Amino acid sequence: MTRLLVSTSRRHADQDQPSGHLFVYDLEKQTILRQSEIIEPPYRNADPNPRGGFRGLKGISIDGDQVAIANASTVFLYDHNWQPITYFWHPSCSGIHDINLINDQIWVTSSRNDLLLCFDKQGSIVRHYDLRKSKIVKALAPRRLRPLFTDQQVLSGKFDFRDPRTHDLAITDTLHINSLAFLDNGDLLISCGLFRVVDKLQLHKLNNFLKMHPLLNRIPGIIRKIKPVMIRKDKEGPFEAAPISSKQSFSLLLRIDQNDYQQPGLMLTDCKYPSHSIRILQDRSALYLNTTSGEIVHFNPITNEILSETKIGTNFLRGARQLPDGSLMVGDNNFLIHFDLENQQVISKLPLTEDVAEAVFDINILPQYFELPPLSFVKLHERFLPVEQEKRT
């Protein structure tokens, strides 16, 4: 029996509705074994993005007899019986996507501010990469890119990116760091999921400056002149919903060796949506999901040679995992696609849920020695490990 752990995110979820779940899916029987209530992140209802943003459950990572899962701003660690071990959050970490539990450390992608962070199990940052400082990223960025803060400000959590009211994501989320993978030689691949080019850049910059320096909002003259310009007149709301120019936006994999030497990897052009889910396969090749085109990109992570590009998605490719037999499971909105990479054939495409607003985020294999997760992580933590951060909203 192959049991898949699948995290989901529900778009347009009302404030009193769950914004995602953790599913256990029996691949052979094609049935759901468990649907679990997740812990919602703080500030979810302040997020202006109805399609994703802070909603839902994000990355899943398993190492030995421990499993880590994350919502948009908190990482939770459990044993094989799903008993809570610990959890942590950090003001500098938000918009979490993929996570990687390895060697008693947890690597976390922070898409809200273009950071990749490595935490110990106590939640302290032991290493981080500010991708805005990368010379390669700066050289390729369509517009001039500056760091948002110093290394010390990252470590101290000077700005709380868990709260969307503190920043304008059109400025702070310029690269959309959303996935990572380690090669056998220790090299790190980082997904800059989308080099975003947005409209009205200068107003976004001003909006972000005012948000990150809240004392300026006490000057009435500034606010009277600026606020009317900041608010869009259509139904999209504030500037955070600004459209992206796909002709200038692209995805890039950045490769970093153990001496921190950086070199550019695979690049995908004409991207309207972020590309997702770097995965290293059994034969040491790799895949990357081109969410814009709906293609699985199979490539050599050393030479960046593209081995194949196969369109399988029709909605929103995100989440991927290789099964022991070499085939792949890939998420396409609310569907799970079973794909034979060697023969370039779709084995099956089945809905995980009938709710088209609920989209697959990540996929992992639940080992046989793991119990099923609890029906409610909220109730579990109320009994064993209260989530203090919920009191801070």
C-alpha positions in Angstrom: 0.0 0.0 0.0 1.3 3.4 -1.0 0.1 6.2 1.2 0.6 9.8 0.1 0.6 12.8 2.4 -0.9 15.7 0.5 -1.1 19.3 1.7 -3.7 21.6 0.2 -4.5 25.3 0.0 -8.1 26.6 -0.5 -8.6 29.7 -2.5 -11.2 32.3 -1.6 -11.8 30.6 1.7 -14.0 32.7 4.0 -12.6 33.7 7.4 -14.6 31.0 9.2 -13.7 28.3 6.7 -10.6 26.1 6.7 -8.0 27.3 4.2 -6.5 23.9 3.6 -6.1 20.3 4.9 -3.6 17.5 5.2 -4.8 14.4 3.4 -3.6 10.8 3.4 -4.4 9.2 0.0 -4.2 5.5 -0.7 -2.8 5.3 -4.2 -3.8 1.8 -5.0 -7.3 2.1 -3.7 -7.6 5.7 -4.9 -9.3 6.7 -1.8 -8.7 9.2 1.1 -7.8 7.6 4.3 -7.6 10.8 6.4 -8.5 14.5 6.0 -7.0 16.5 8.9 -7.9 20.0 10.1 -4.8 22.2 10.1 -3.6 25.1 12.3 -4.3 28.4 10.6 -1.5 31.0 10.6 -2.0 34.3 12.3 -2.8 37.3 10.1 -4.4 35.1 7.5 -7.5 37.3 7.3 -5.3 40.4 6.8 -3.8 38.9 3.6 -5.3 40.6 0.5 -4.5 37.7 -1.8 -7.7 35.6 -2.3 -6.0 32.9 -4.4 -3.2 31.8 -2.0 -1.0 33.9 0.2 -1.2 32.8 3.8 -3.9 30.2 3.2 -3.5 26.5 3.6 -0.9 24.0 4.5 2.5 24.2 2.7 5.6 22.0 2.7 6.0 18.5 4.0 9.3 16.8 4.8 10.1 13.4 6.4 13.4 12.3 7.8 13.6 9.0 9.6 10.8 8.8 12.2 10.1 12.5 12.2 7.8 14.6 9.9 7.8 18.4 9.5 4.8 20.3 8.1 4.4 24.0 7.8 1.7 26.6 7.3 2.6 30.0 5.9 4.7 31.1 8.9 5.1 28.2 11.3 7.0 24.8 11.2 5.6 21.9 13.2 7.6 18.8 14.0 6.1 15.4 15.0 7.2 11.9 15.7 6.0 8.8 13.7 2.9 8.7 16.0 2.1 12.3 15.2 2.9 13.4 18.8 4.1 17.0 18.8 7.9 17.4 19.3 8.1 21.2 18.8 7.1 24.0 16.6 8.7 27.4 15.8 8.2 30.6 13.9 10.4 33.6 13.2 9.4 37.2 12.1 11.8 37.0 9.2 10.2 33.8 7.8 6.9 34.0 6.0 5.1 32.8 2.9 6.7 29.4 3.5 6.6 27.0 0.6 8.9 23.9 0.5 10.7 22.8 3.6 13.5 20.2 4.0 14.1 18.3 7.2 17.7 17.0 7.1 20.5 16.3 9.6 18.6 17.8 12.6 18.1 21.0 10.6 15.1 22.4 8.8 15.5 24.4 5.6 12.6 26.8 4.9 11.8 28.9 1.9 10.5 32.3 2.8 8.9 33.7 -0.3 7.6 36.9 1.3 11.1 38.4 1.5 13.3 36.3 -0.9 15.1 34.4 1.9 16.2 30.8 2.3 16.6 30.0 6.0 18.1 27.1 7.9 16.8 26.5 11.4 17.8 24.2 14.2 15.0 22.3 16.0 14.8 25.0 18.6 13.9 27.5 15.9 17.1 29.5 15.8 18.5 30.6 12.5 21.8 28.8 11.9 22.3 29.9 8.2 20.5 32.0 5.7 20.7 33.2 2.1 19.4 36.5 1.1 18.9 36.0 -2.6 18.7 39.7 -3.3 22.4 39.9 -2.5 23.4 37.3 -5.1 25.5 38.8 -7.9 23.9 36.4 -10.3 20.4 37.4 -9.3 21.2 41.1 -9.5 22.7 40.7 -13.0 19.6 38.8 -14.3 16.9 40.8 -12.5 14.9 42.9 -15.0 15.0 45.9 -12.6 17.5 47.0 -10.0 17.3 44.8 -6.9 18.3 45.9 -3.4 18.4 43.9 -0.1 15.4 44.6 2.2 17.5 44.5 5.3 20.9 43.6 6.8 21.9 40.2 8.0 21.6 41.3 11.6 18.0 42.5 10.9 17.2 39.1 9.4 18.5 37.3 12.5 16.8 39.7 15.0 13.5 39.6 13.1 13.3 43.4 13.0 10.3 43.3 10.6 7.5 40.8 11.1 6.8 39.5 7.7 4.1 37.2 9.1 1.8 40.2 9.1 1.1 41.4 5.6 0.2 44.9 6.8 3.9 45.5 7.4 5.1 45.3 3.8 4.0 45.4 0.1 4.7 42.0 -1.3 5.0 43.4 -4.8 8.4 44.8 -3.6 9.4 42.3 -0.9 8.5 39.2 -2.9 10.4 39.9 -6.0 12.0 36.4 -6.6 9.5 34.1 -4.9 11.9 31.7 -3.3 9.7 28.6 -3.1 11.7 25.3 -3.4 15.1 23.8 -2.6 16.9 20.5 -3.1 20.3 19.0 -2.3 22.5 17.2 -4.8 24.5 14.1 -3.8 27.7 16.3 -3.7 26.1 18.7 -1.2 25.3 21.4 -3.8 22.1 23.3 -3.1 19.6 24.2 -5.7 17.3 27.1 -4.9 14.2 27.9 -6.9 13.7 31.6 -7.6 10.2 30.7 -8.7 9.4 34.0 -10.4 11.4 37.1 -11.1 8.4 39.4 -10.9 7.9 42.5 -13.0 4.9 44.5 -11.8 3.2 47.7 -12.9 3.5 51.0 -11.0 6.8 50.0 -9.4 7.6 53.4 -7.8 4.3 53.5 -6.0 4.9 50.0 -4.7 8.3 51.2 -3.4 6.7 54.1 -1.7 3.9 51.9 -0.3 6.5 49.5 1.1 8.6 52.2 2.6 5.6 53.6 4.5 4.6 50.2 5.7 8.1 49.3 6.9 8.5 52.7 8.6 5.2 53.0 10.4 6.1 56.2 12.3 5.9 58.1 9.0 2.2 57.2 8.9 1.7 59.6 11.8 2.5 62.5 9.5 -1.0 63.5 8.2 0.2 65.5 5.2 2.0 62.5 3.7 -1.0 60.2 4.2 -3.5 62.6 2.7 -1.5 62.9 -0.5 -0.4 59.3 -0.8 -3.2 57.1 0.3 -5.7 58.0 -2.5 -3.0 57.1 -5.0 -2.2 53.8 -3.3 -5.7 52.3 -3.5 -6.7 50.8 -6.8 -10.1 51.8 -8.1 -11.1 48.3 -9.3 -12.1 45.2 -7.4 -8.5 43.9 -6.9 -7.9 46.0 -3.8 -4.6 47.4 -2.8 -1.4 47.3 -4.9 -0.5 43.8 -3.6 -2.8 42.5 -6.4 -0.9 44.2 -9.2 -0.7 42.2 -12.4 2.6 40.5 -13.5 4.1 40.9 -16.9 4.8 37.4 -18.2 6.9 38.6 -21.1 9.5 39.9 -18.7 9.1 37.5 -15.7 11.0 34.2 -15.5 12.0 31.4 -13.2 15.6 30.5 -12.3 17.4 27.8 -10.4 20.4 29.0 -8.5 23.1 26.4 -7.6 25.3 27.0 -4.6 28.2 24.7 -3.6 29.5 24.0 -0.1 32.0 26.9 -0.4 29.1 29.2 -1.3 30.2 29.5 -4.9 27.1 30.4 -6.9 26.3 29.7 -10.5 23.1 30.0 -12.5 21.1 26.9 -13.3 18.0 26.2 -15.4 16.0 29.2 -16.5 12.4 29.1 -17.6 11.1 32.2 -19.6 7.7 33.8 -20.2 6.4 32.9 -16.8 3.1 34.2 -15.6 3.0 32.0 -12.5 5.9 30.9 -10.3 7.5 27.6 -11.2 7.5 25.0 -8.4 8.9 21.8 -6.8 12.5 21.0 -7.5 13.0 17.3 -7.0 16.1 15.2 -7.3 15.2 11.8 -8.8 16.6 8.3 -8.2 18.9 8.5 -11.2 20.2 11.9 -10.0 18.4 13.8 -12.7 15.9 16.4 -11.6 12.5 17.8 -12.3 11.0 21.3 -12.1 7.4 22.2 -12.6 6.7 24.9 -15.2 3.3 26.0 -13.7 2.7 28.5 -16.4 2.9 26.0 -19.3 1.7 23.0 -17.3 4.9 21.1 -18.2 7.2 18.8 -16.2 10.7 19.8 -17.0 13.1 16.9 -16.7 16.7 18.1 -16.7 20.3 17.4 -15.7 21.0 19.5 -12.6 24.8 19.5 -13.3 24.8 20.6 -16.9 21.2 22.1 -17.0 20.5 20.1 -20.1 16.7 19.7 -20.6 16.0 16.0 -21.1 12.3 16.4 -21.7 9.4 18.8 -21.4 6.0 17.2 -21.1 2.7 19.1 -20.8 0.5 17.2 -18.3 -1.2 20.1 -16.4 -4.3 22.0 -17.3 -4.8 24.2 -14.2 -1.9 24.8 -11.7 1.0 22.4 -11.4 2.5 22.3 -7.9 3.7 19.5 -5.6 5.7 16.5 -6.9 7.1 13.2 -5.5 8.9 10.3 -7.1 7.5 6.9 -6.1 9.7 3.8 -5.4 8.9 2.4 -8.9 10.2 5.6 -10.5 6.9 7.0 -11.5 5.8 10.5 -10.4 2.9 11.9 -8.5 2.2 15.6 -9.4 -0.5 18.0 -8.2 -2.6 19.9 -10.7 -5.0 22.1 -8.8 -7.4 19.6 -7.1 -6.1 16.6 -9.1 -3.4 14.1 -8.5 -1.6 13.0 -11.7 0.3 9.7 -11.8 3.0 10.1 -14.5 5.3 7.6 -16.1 8.4 9.8 -16.8 10.3 7.1 -18.7 7.6 6.5 -21.2 6.2 10.1 -21.1 2.6 8.8 -20.3 0.0 9.8 -17.8 -1.0 6.7 -15.9 -4.0 8.3 -14.1 -5.5 11.7 -13.3 -7.9 11.6 -10.4 -9.4 14.3 -8.2 -8.1 14.5 -4.6 -11.2 16.5 -3.8 -14.2 17.7 -5.7 -13.7 21.2 -4.5 -12.0 23.0 -7.4 -10.9 25.8 -5.0 -8.8 23.4 -3.0 -5.4 22.9 -4.7 -2.6 20.5 -4.0 0.5 22.2 -2.5 2.9 19.4 -1.6 3.1 15.6 -1.8 5.2 13.1 0.2 5.1 9.4 0.9 3.9 8.4 4.3 6.1 5.5 5.5 4.4 2.3 6.6 5.7 2.7 10.2 3.9 6.0 10.6 0.4 6.2 12.1 -2.3 8.3 10.4 -2.2 12.0 11.4 -4.8 13.3 13.8 -8.2 14.4 12.6 -7.5 17.8 14.0 -4.1 19.4 14.6 -5.8 22.2 16.4 -7.2 19.8 19.1 -3.9 17.9 19.2 -2.0 21.0 20.1 -4.6 22.2 22.6 -3.9 18.9 24.5 -0.1 18.6 24.1 1.6 21.7 22.8 -0.5 24.9 22.7 0.4 27.1 19.7 1.3 30.4 21.5 1.6 32.3 18.3 -2.2 32.3 17.8 -2.4 34.5 20.9 -0.2 37.1 19.2 -2.5 38.1 16.4 
